[in-house]
């Protein structure tokens, strides 16, 4: 079993940009073998 944790520190007012980054990483991770 593998686990992955990604933390980003963003400045004030950067929530929308952070959510877009999280969506991009989630899409990439879902393509990896063994990801659930």
C-alpha positions in Angstrom: 0.0 0.0 0.0 1.3 3.4 -0.9 0.2 6.8 0.3 0.8 10.2 -1.1 0.4 13.6 0.6 0.8 16.9 -1.2 0.8 20.1 0.7 1.1 23.6 -0.8 1.4 26.8 1.1 -0.4 29.6 -0.9 -0.8 33.2 0.0 -4.0 35.0 0.7 -6.5 35.0 -2.1 -4.9 32.0 -3.9 -7.5 29.4 -3.0 -8.9 29.3 -6.6 -5.4 28.7 -8.0 -4.8 26.0 -5.3 -8.0 24.2 -6.2 -7.0 24.2 -9.9 -3.6 22.7 -9.0 -5.2 20.1 -6.8 -7.6 19.1 -9.7 -4.7 18.8 -12.1 -2.7 16.6 -9.6 -5.8 14.4 -8.9 -6.3 13.8 -12.7 -2.7 12.8 -13.1 -2.7 10.5 -10.0 -5.8 8.7 -11.2 -3.9 7.5 -14.3 -1.2 5.8 -12.3 -1.3 2.1 -11.9 -2.7 1.0 -8.5 -4.2 4.4 -7.6 -7.7 4.2 -6.0 
